[in-house]
């Protein structure tokens, strides 16, 4: 069974997620692919966030899959991103405990 992963673009349209394909596009990670691996896993392209000065932001991002080219979205996970920076060229990005990166 082919599963196509989708993520909300973090912009709600009329209160509903604006689903976009996770796979495909020009990313070296996802380009040329449409479906998950045979075990249901997939690699997602990197995420970034920018502001003109120090910031703190939280974002909620639902993930779902469709079966084949179907149009029914089955929820699989929700990302809870926390992004902080106290200075230019410095910051932290955290998600559900599986991503925790600080730069520098």
Secondary structure, 3 states (H helix, E strand, C coil): CCEEEEEEEEEEECCEEEEEECCCCCCCCCCCCCCCCCCCCCCCCCCCCCCCCCEEEEEEEEEEEEECCCCCCEEEEEEEEEEEECCCCCEEEEECCCEEEEEC
